[in-house]
Amino acid sequence: MNAIDHAPADAYLDVELDGLQLIEASAGTGKTFTLATLVVRLVVERGLRLGEVLAVTFTDAATQELRARLRRRLIVAADIARSLASETDPDASAGAEPDPEAALTRAIIERRLQHEPLRALLARLERATLEIDLAPVFTIHGFCARVLAEHALHTGQPFDPAKLVASDREWREEVAADLWRVHGAEALGAELLHVLWKRPAELADDLGALLGATRVLPEPPPDVPDPTPELQQAFARLCSLFHHHGDEARAALDAAIAAKHIDGRKARSTSYEKAWASLTRGVAGACLDRDDDHLDKLTTTRLRECAKVGCEDKLPASPLFDALSHWFEVDQRRRYWLSRQALTLLHRIREDARGRMAHLKRVRRVQGYDDLIAGVADALAGEQGADLVRSLRAQYAVALVDEFQDTDPRQWAIFRRIFAGTEGPPSLFLIGDPKQAIYGFRGGDVHTYLAARQDARLAPPLSHNFRSRPSVLRAVEALYNQAGEEAFVDARIRFHPVQPGGRNDDTQFLRDGKAATALTVRVLPPAQDGKPHKADDSKALATGACVAGIHALLSEAREGRAELEGRPVRPGDIAVLVRSHKEATRVQSALAQLGIPAVAAGRQSLFETEQAGEVLAVLEAALHPADDGRLRAALSTVLLGVDAAGIDRLDHDGEWQRSQQMLALAWHERWKRQGPLALVSDLCATHAERLLGLADGERRLTNLLQLGEFLQDAEAHALGLHGLVDWLRGRIAGADPSDDQQLLRLESDAGRVQIMTLHKSKGLEFPLVFLPFVGIGRKPGSPARHCEVVGESGRALHWKAGSEEGAWQAAASDWQDEQRAEDARLLYVGLTRARHALWLACGPLFEARATALAPMVADLEALAADDAIRLDRRPPQALPLPLAPEPAGEVPAARRASRSLPRDWWVYSFTQLSKSEGGEEVAPTTTIPEERAADDEPGPALPPAAADTAATEEAEVADRRFSGSRFGNVLHEALEHVDFAAWRDWREMAAPPGQDAPLRAALRTAGYPDADLDDGVAELTRLVGRTLTAALPEGGRLADLPADARRAELEFHFSIQPTSVPRLLKILHGHGVVPAREGFGPRRQLEGLMTGKIDLTYTRDGRWYLLDYKSNRLPAYDTDGLAAAMAHSEYDLQALVYTLALHRWLRFRLGSAYDYGRDFGGVRYVFSRGLGTAGEGVHAHVPPAALVEALDRLFDGVAA
């Protein structure tokens, strides 16, 4: 988005920073800018740390954009504060325009300086800039995942979360198959299942809606007697009467027909013949076909309805006809009973499916995105809900929820419970636009937004648009003015005119030297018969008009007559927005015919493409090289490109056939030895030139390479080559466009017209936008088996089977209104994507009157009165000649690798270095298991002689079960997961409430049996409690550290340039570090990465400390004893490595403001078993700055 011209009197300078507030932000009105303003104000005015401000948005891309905006704004704020401190102007430069962000930020800072010293404010802003990478900016699902992980004790979640999968379709299909077998085992159950669904696949399709719905209607009906016995009696009586009165009844009926007592317009004689034949077959086969279109004409009621006027009493009367009427009545009652029983089964299946799905996911250790939401919602509603809310409110002081119109009731309930509930004053900002609520198919619910709007305080709406030219805003406003108040179907949603903002002006887009028209309405003519066009003809006509308009624009650009911001218009400036992937493919193909490069992005599964079948054919041929049929299938694919003559040649040319079989054998060997990606890449490279000559060649190659990557990843889990083929075949059969991982990648977007769906365009903007199909409607759809709508009692899933006719019709009507409303909102999204110009087509197209565009173009002449809108009524012309290709620039020569990779490049850790003596080799971390926290803790910490001379009473009675590195890892695991604050009042007693669980979990993780858990918890409680409550040398205790002032298990990797081991040892020995060491294995040089994990990093009074927990048993824990242990186990080297890692990180984050002597507080080694006596158990020191700097320079490859 362009820079934004905000005056210092911006409305959001004065908005209160608490309460429940809602901000309505129309498209392009600077929503992200406003969010950044609120965050800066929260940091500046309320003194919050960045970690206390939660920001939640809808997509990963939006989180990245928001984080980048926050980073920029906070850096600007810190720069302004520094300039005020030094009395300089950071923006002062000759002729520079004032930066609107800087102006607004300066206003915030200057107002705050009336209440706070500049130095304190500057320190807070500088801290915020350093913490931006830790800022809690998440998607909704990311936030819920974080809550479940960080508050596992409150949410009842495992510490090791299940694998997150994008789609649970595989498990739904498995559960559906199980349900079908279980509930269809008996005859009645099978019959009821077929009332609801025809096959298990339909049940699998509906499970998502069933499990996701908060309520299913109708409710289960009360039990009523089964009318089946009465139906059987009615049928038996009908058969008896048929045998006794059938001939007589048929003769009387024939006589009435011959006498013309029956109106032939209502029922023909042939219809009665078919009815009698159906009755005869039914009696003979003991099964009447109630759905026969003719049978009911033999009932007494229908006979009278079909009689001529005045002849009703002349029709034959027979007990057979009365019996058939009675059978129909009873059968109708049984059908109604079946539908009601099916409804009961539906609710039972729903509950059964919920349990089975949960069990299956638990066993497979997988979870979906909806499970994250459900986990938090259930936790908040559970016994620990209040405690969880208090913990989250302590962690996050304020929450800002972006794109709120795309949330659902359950997501809103989560944020309302946490940030606007009864546990504290509300502090929640909701930002959204109901006009852009277009994700109903994903569960987004605009009614949630509208309901929340009733409860929230309305903040000033964002009223200036910074995206579009002023004329574009006028044109869009003209469309909505003509549509009126019902433009969005739902009267609660209105179009709000916005004013131009920023630096956009109409001269940025010129055609023939003049400001270009903002909106071109292409008015298409009717069909030759004067009627509206059919569906396919309408799309063909609109496509042709669209690509002709793009061709004309690009042609003018090549002639210098169409300029955008001072340069010729390029294909990459244009976007075509469509409804479906099929429409995108249509437009892309049409553009390709005119020589216009285009790229299409839509929701299509990779496994639905032709290329998936081609790769499957190749793999099957490679798996069976001697199978002639499979080989022919593979060779005939577009990928391999063998034509019909080549396939026929296999029958007549033995050498050709042998060469192709050898080729398939080579595929097999390549696949077997290097994997499927290598095979697919080889085939793409071999046939790339031919494939790129096709109109969709790049699309094909992109799909093939993406398939190769999928196959390579799947190979790790498949059972051999045959298993991989089965995996691909299954994926093709179950292709799922709703699974984001399966979606097609863009083949390229460099300098191309972008074609994408309207849904995918949400949140994006383009210079020029074409909307070819918004004037083409669809036949009104009706829900098949169910629909979800909002009623007086809230949102509910209505099921057709078992519903009363009136209730279902009302629900279906509401559902159709919902679809129309979402179509209207989707049109708004399309109309507001353009920065400089819009193009759309309308006219007597298929179902045009049913479109959301129809009321906007009802009076075209009134639209044409606005100079921002141009009507193009020209008759369609033949497509122009293709554009000549743009001259390609000189392609630079391919670069060649000029340096050789060192053969002794390794990944080191302290544990490896410490265990390598002078003649031992150092194993790289890539060949050993991941290091655990206590792997560096030996059994005896001192030489035996020292231990013998200073044996302690504790050593004599030590429990060997809770000794050594295994228990050391347990202690580290416990200290990583306990709640520090809960131990503040611990005094040599049992674990605080809620803290027993992480202690037991740590013991179980290490494999301790249940019989040892109670003893282990007692030992852990003592060690953890003493560790967290021991006095630290700098003052305070670990238990008093707030969560945002500490970081557990800080992992680091830093580079080591070629380093001479003798020079390294010389530096270390010069400062008394590892004086007895003579080398690190046989190597004379170290090069690669140093890696490790620091147990705890924390800050106090502006200084950074690193701390390492130790569970070693020592003879003494006084100063001398700890110093001896540090030297013996070479912990002084470990502390130096950790110090260097933290030193480099602080220097990177703080930049020139970092000073080792001022900002680094020192090293703390806490020997937990020695705590309890004042002054014992904690080793503290600060490595000399000269040593740290010398080691830093050496590892950087800088000569001393």
Secondary structure, 3 states (H helix, E strand, C coil): CCCCCCCCCCHHHCCCCCEEEEEEECCCCCHHHHHHHHHHHHHHHCCCCHHHEEEEECCHHHHHHHHHHHHHHHHHHHHHHHHHHHCCCCCCCCCCCCCHHHHHHHHHHHHHCCCCCHHHHHHHHHHHHHCHHHCCEEEHHHHHHHHHHHCHHHHCCCCCCCEECCCCHHHHHHHHHHHHHHHCCCHHHHHHHHHHCCCHHHHHHHHHHHHHCCCEECCCCCCCCCCHHHHHHHHHHHHHHHHHHHHHHHHHHHHHHHCCCECCCCCCHHHHHHHHHHHHHHHHHCCCCCCCCCHHHHCHHHHHHCECCCCHHHCCCCHHHHHHHHHHHHHHHHHHHHHHHHHHHHHHHHHHHHHHHHHHHHHHCEECHHHHHHHHHHHHHCCCHHHHHHHHHHHCCEEEECCHHHCCHHHHHHHHHHHCCCCCCCEEEEEECHHHCCCHHHCCCHHHHHHHHHHCEECCCECEECCCCHHHHHHHHHHHHHHHHHCCCCCCCCCCCCEECCCCCHHHEEECCEECCCEEEEECCCCCCCCCCCHHHHHHHHHHHHHHHHHHHHHHHHCCCEEECCEECCHHHEEEEECCHHHHHHHHHHHHHCCCCEEEECCCEHHHCHHHHHHHHHHHHHHCCCCHHHHHHHHCCCCCCCCHHHHHHCCCCHHHHHHHHHHHHHHHHHHHHHCHHHHHHHHHHHHHHHHHCCCCHHHHHHHHHHHHHHHHHHHCCCCHHHHHHHHHHHHHHCCCCCCHHHECCCCCCCCCEEEEEHHHHCCCCEEEEEECCCCCCCCCCCCCCEEEEEECCEEEEEECCCCCHHHHHHHHHHHHHHHHHHHHHHHHHHHCCEEEEEEEEECCCCCHHHCCCHHHHCCHHHHHCCCCEEEECCCCCCCCCCCCCCCCCCCCCCCCCCCCCCCCCEEECHHHHHHCCCCCCCCCHHHCCCCCCCCCCCCCCCCHHHHHHCCCHHHHCCCHHHCHHHHHHHHHHHHHHCCHHHHCCCCCCCCCCCCHHHHHHHHHHCCCCHHHHHHHHHHHHHHHHHHHHCCCCCCCCHHHCCHHHEEEEEEEEEEEEEEEHHHHHHHHHHCCCCCCCCCCCCCCEEEEEEEEEEEEEEEECCEEEEEEEECCCCCCCCHHHHHHHHHHCCHHHHHHHHHHHHHHHHHHHHHHHCCHHHHEEEEEEEEHHHCCCCCCCEEEECCCHHHHHHHHHHHCCCCC
